[in-house]
Amino acid sequence: MMSAAELRSGKGHRDENFPVASHLIHPRHRAIILAFYNFVRTADDIADHATLAPADKLDLLDGLEATLLGDRDDDEAGIALRNALRERGLPPRHAQDLLTAFRLDVTKLRYADWSELMHYCSFSAMPVGRFVLDVHGESRGTWPANDALCAALQIINHLQDCQADYRNLDRVYLPLDALAAAGTSVEALDAPRASPALLRCLHGLASRTGRLLQESRAFPVLINDMRLGLEVSVIETYAARLVRMLQRRDPLGERVHLRKPGFIGLGLLGIVTGAARRVTRPFVGSRKPQDA
């Protein structure tokens, strides 16, 4: 069996939909965030491998966790994150939660309803933001807004990739009750274009995702660290645009992603909007903002 490192897809943090440790983040935090990303990317590539047997995937994920916890030294990404966490005095809990999500990716191919999908997001998405908040020393009072935003980002990815997930991995994150309510089924994902029924389902899920973004609206101004707050504002701006696109377009018939000019323009808009909102924000917490 190949090693975890040999199964890497080649995808890096610059290939993601949303910024990962961009230069808005203070340099002293970027290395540990990137170590976390590399560990998670390694695990994600294992879970998403098209031909690796499920049992082998689970063995490799167990090996990653053993390396993270110091029981083995099998993988460089696991060793790097373990060392970075030790240097900062942070626990491995968030990375372990993500490993739980990747095990679910291997063993659970369907989601009955929105509640099941949110439970998955509590392992697959929310720990990412929580980790970054912990790295910055932010209050756990920010977690509810973080969780809503991270769940929205995860579902945006699910909607964008719904056909590829089904065709390549027989994995469907669209809730089965939402498909049934629209009068369609998972098999409709194999068509070149979405049927009217499937399109109603996809657009409805995009609208529901937009409501998650509304729940996270205050998130950037709840964050004490100015640079992190601006990064979150940029991410929210990207997410809002993608949700609007997914409410109108067909992800089976076209690639619903931001193009480079739009990505840059929306990034600047997010920075300006975030900075303007911070001017009048109430002070949060008992300490001074860091890294301003």
Residue pairs with C-beta under 8 A, 6 or more apart in sequence:
1 56
1 59
1 60
2 52
3 60
3 74
3 75
4 42
4 43
4 46
4 60
4 63
4 64
4 74
4 75
4 77
4 78
5 42
5 75
5 76
5 77
7 42
7 45
7 46
7 49
7 52
7 60
8 41
8 42
8 45
9 41
9 45
9 48
11 41
11 45
12 41
13 20
13 21
13 34
13 37
13 41
14 20
17 153
17 156
17 157
17 160
17 238
17 242
17 257
17 258
18 153
18 235
18 238
18 239
19 231
19 234
19 235
19 267
20 33
20 34
20 37
21 29
21 30
21 33
21 34
21 37
22 231
22 234
24 227
24 228
24 230
24 231
24 234
24 271
25 33
25 227
25 228
25 231
26 225
26 227
26 290
26 291
28 291
29 135
29 136
29 291
31 84
32 84
32 85
32 87
32 88
32 90
32 135
33 131
33 132
33 135
35 77
35 80
35 81
35 84
36 81
36 84
36 94
36 95
36 128
36 131
38 77
38 80
38 81
39 64
39 68
39 77
39 78
39 80
39 81
39 95
40 95
40 98
40 128
41 77
42 64
42 75
42 77
42 78
43 61
43 64
43 98
43 99
43 102
44 102
46 52
46 57
46 60
46 61
46 64
46 102
47 57
47 61
47 102
47 103
47 105
47 106
48 105
48 169
49 57
50 168
50 169
52 60
54 106
54 107
57 106
58 103
58 106
58 107
61 99
61 102
61 103
61 106
63 72
63 74
63 75
64 74
64 75
64 77
64 78
64 99
65 78
65 96
65 99
66 72
66 74
67 73
67 74
67 75
67 78
67 79
67 82
68 78
68 81
68 82
68 92
68 95
68 96
69 82
69 92
70 82
73 79
81 92
81 95
82 92
85 91
85 92
85 95
88 135
90 134
90 135
93 127
94 127
94 128
94 130
94 131
94 134
95 127
95 131
97 122
97 123
97 126
97 127
98 123
98 124
98 127
98 128
100 123
101 120
101 123
101 124
101 125
102 124
104 120
104 123
104 124
105 124
105 171
108 120
109 169
109 170
109 171
109 172
110 172
110 176
110 186
111 117
111 120
111 172
111 173
111 174
111 175
111 176
112 175
112 176
112 177
113 175
113 176
113 177
113 178
114 175
114 177
114 178
114 208
116 175
117 155
117 173
117 175
118 151
120 173
121 147
121 150
121 151
121 154
121 155
122 147
122 151
124 154
125 150
125 151
125 153
125 154
126 143
126 146
126 147
126 150
126 151
128 150
129 146
129 147
129 149
129 150
130 143
130 146
130 147
132 228
133 140
133 142
133 143
133 146
133 223
133 228
136 223
136 224
136 225
136 228
136 290
136 291
137 225
137 287
137 290
138 223
138 224
138 225
138 228
139 222
139 224
139 284
139 285
141 222
141 284
142 219
142 222
142 223
144 215
145 215
145 216
145 217
145 218
145 219
145 222
146 216
146 219
148 212
148 213
148 215
148 216
148 219
149 212
149 213
149 216
149 219
149 232
149 235
149 236
149 239
151 212
152 209
152 210
152 212
152 213
152 216
152 239
152 243
153 235
153 239
155 173
155 205
155 209
155 212
156 209
156 239
156 242
156 243
156 246
158 165
158 173
158 174
159 174
159 202
159 205
159 206
159 209
159 246
159 251
159 256
160 242
160 246
160 251
160 255
160 256
160 257
161 251
162 172
162 173
162 174
162 189
162 202
162 251
162 252
163 189
163 190
163 251
163 252
165 171
165 172
165 173
166 172
166 186
166 189
166 190
167 189
167 190
172 186
172 189
174 186
174 189
174 201
174 202
174 205
175 205
176 186
178 201
178 204
178 205
179 185
179 186
179 188
179 198
179 201
181 201
182 197
182 198
182 200
182 201
182 204
183 197
184 195
184 197
184 198
184 201
188 194
188 195
188 197
188 198
189 198
189 252
191 198
191 252
192 252
192 253
193 250
193 252
193 253
194 202
194 250
194 251
194 252
194 253
198 252
199 250
202 246
202 250
202 251
203 246
203 247
203 248
206 243
206 246
206 247
207 243
207 247
209 243
209 246
210 240
210 243
210 244
210 247
213 236
213 239
213 240
213 243
216 236
217 236
219 232
219 236
220 229
220 230
220 232
220 233
220 236
220 274
220 277
220 278
221 229
221 277
221 278
221 281
221 284
222 284
223 229
223 232
223 284
224 284
224 285
224 287
224 288
224 289
224 290
225 289
225 290
225 291
225 292
226 278
226 289
226 291
226 292
227 291
227 292
228 291
229 274
229 278
230 270
230 271
230 274
230 275
230 278
232 274
233 270
233 271
233 273
233 274
233 277
234 266
234 267
234 270
234 271
234 274
235 270
236 270
237 266
237 267
237 269
237 270
237 273
238 258
238 263
238 266
238 267
238 270
241 258
241 262
241 266
242 256
242 257
242 258
245 256
246 256
249 256
258 266
